[in-house]
Amino acid sequence: MKGGESKALNEILEIAKQKFFEENDLKNRNNKPEIFQKMQSLPNHSTVSHTPIEQNWKFGAIEKEEIRDEKGKLIAKLYQTTIPLKKSATNKTIREILDGLRDNSIKINFTWSPVFNLVFVNFYSIISDPSAIEHVNYVFEPCTEDGQPIESAPPYSYYHSEYVKPSGIPPYQIISREFTNQIYEWLGKFGTLEKFIPEFQKLTDESELPLRFRYV
């Protein structure tokens, strides 16, 4: 089923909304000033969204690729490491995410992006069994135009030996935008609600979302 018709997606959004209002002790779901204040008080998405990696990851690492935006501006670097790093995330379909939320193997946390005026809905699983840990040897490091690391956007382990540019708007961002629409209203800085709706409708039960890992 597609975006607006998907029972799985709608149930995920309902679960996320219930958790957001309960966590933030928001009894009046129509109190927009209070909701907006809570949204802005969430952790910054660019700072905490990815799984932290080993601090010595750069020892012996080789720079493999420079990543540039559409205008040619340097925005990140991709490294190959000699040190095995815990995998930051994997992809799961919307249906699989819902199954995990139902059996409590997947949890939700929320972050705020002042760049996009957006509450991100982040899905994660806790890994406590060492035998379940997967390792990778690549790191994506956001950087300034002159190639310096960005403290507020930490590097994270990457799943591929080459940068894979997202095709269109990533589904996790579309879902987070719809979540923000539902708890508050349209806050998109880039585009309009009318242009967003068709993007939401493109999602299907098989659209994939990142499932992040927390290691204990």
N, C-alpha and C positions, 0 to 999 in steps of 0.2 A: 504494500500500500504506500501511497505517496504522502509527503509532508502533512498536509492538513487532514488527510484521511487516515493516517497511520495511528492505530490504537496504541501500538508500542511507544511511538514518539510522544503521543499525548499523555500516556501514563507516566513516562519519564518526566515530562514537564510538570505534571501534577505532584509527583514525588518530590521533585526539586523545590517547587513552590512551598509545599508543606514544610520541608526541612528549613528553608530560608526564613519563613515567618516564625517558626518555632525557635530556631537558634537565636534569632534577633529579638525575641519577645515582642513581636509585632501583632498585637491583638486586633487592631483596626487595619484591615487590608486596603482601606481607602485613604489612609492618612499619608498622602504623597510626600509632604515635607519630611516626615519621620522616616519613611521608606528610603528616600533619596539620601538622607543623612547616614543611614545604615549602609547603603550601597557604597558610599564614598569612604566609609570607615573600614571596608574590607581590605585585606592585604593586597598590595600592588601585584597585578598579574605578571608583569615582566620580571619581577624580582623572585617570586616564589612558585611559579607555575610548574617548573621542571624539577625532577629528582636531583638533589645535590650529588655531585660526583667526587671521586677521590681527589684530594688537593694536589697530589703529585702527578696528575694525569699528563702534564706537559713535559715530563722528564723523558727525553728521547723521542718526543712526538715529531712527526713530519707534517708540514703544511701541504695539503693536497690540492686545495682549491680556494680561490677567492670568490665570494658570492656578491654580486652587484645587483642593484635594483634596475628598474626599467630605464633610468637615466644614466646608468653606468656608475653610480655612486657605490663605493665599497660599503657593505653593511655587515658582513660576517666572513669567517674563515672556517674551512673544514679541515680537521687534522686526523691523521692516522696515529694511533698511540701504540707504544710498546707495552703499556700496562693494560691488562684486561679491566674493563669498567662494567659496573652493573648496568644492565639495560634500563633506560629511563621509562620507556613506554612500549606498548604494542597497540595494534588496531583491533577493535571489536565492532561488530555490526550493532545497529540500534537495538535489534532484537536480543542480541547477546548481552548488551549492557542492561537491558530491562531484566533479563533472567538473573543477572548478578545482583541487581538492586533488590530483587524479590527474595533471593536466598541469602542476602547480606554479605556476599563475597566481594561485592563492589560497593564503594561508598562515594559520597559527594562532598566536595568542598567548593567554596565560592571565592573568587578574586575579582578585583575591580581594575579596569583598564581606563585610566584618564585619557589615553590616546584615542580610544574608540567610544568613550562614554558607554561602557558595556560591562555588565556583570557576567563573568565567565563561569559556566558550570563545568567543573572539573571532576572527572571520574577517576577513581584510584582503587587499587587493591593493596593490601598489606602482605608482604612476603616475610615470613619468619623462618621458613625451612631453607637452610643453605643449599640443599639439593635442587631447589626450585629456581635458583638464581640463574638467569641467562647473562652472558657477558658479550660485550661488543668492543671494538677497537677504533671507534671513530667518535669525534667530538665536534659539535657545532658551537662555535664561539662568536656571538654578536660582537661587533667592534665599531669604532668610530671611523670616519672617512679616512683618517690617517693610519688606521690599522691597530689602534689601541683597544684593549679590552674595556668593556662597559660594566662598571661595578653593579649597576642596577639591573643588568640583564646577564646573569651568570651563564657560563657555558654548560652544555648538557650532552650526555652521551647520545650518539646518533646511530640510526639503524642501518645506514647504507654507506658504501664506500664513495659515493658521489652524491652531491646535493640533488634532491628531488624537488623540483619547484611545484608547489601546489597548483592544481588546475582549478581556476576560479576561486570562489570563496570557500574556505574549508568548512565542512559540515559542522564541526564543533563550534565555529564562530556563528554560523547561521542559527544553530540551536540556542546558543547563548543570547543572541540578539532577540529571538522570539521569547525566551525566558524574561529578558529585560522588558520587552514590550508588555508582557502579561503582568509582571509585578508592578510596573511603573507606567511607562508609555514609550513612544518612539523617541530615542535619543541619538540616533545615528548621525555621526558627523560627516560620513561619506556616503552620499546617496539619499534616497527618500524611501518612505514606507512602501509606496507604490512599486518601486523597483525591487524592494526586498521581498515582497510577497511571492513573486514567481520563483525566487531562489529557494524559499522555504518549501514551496510546492514540489520542487525537484527532488527533495530528499525521499528516500524509500526506507523500508525496514532493513534493507541490506546496506545502506550507507554506513560508512565506517567512521568511528570516533576513536580518539586516542584514549587508551586506558593506561594511566600512569601508575608507577610502582612506588611504594614506600617500604623501606627495608628496616626491620627491627631485629 
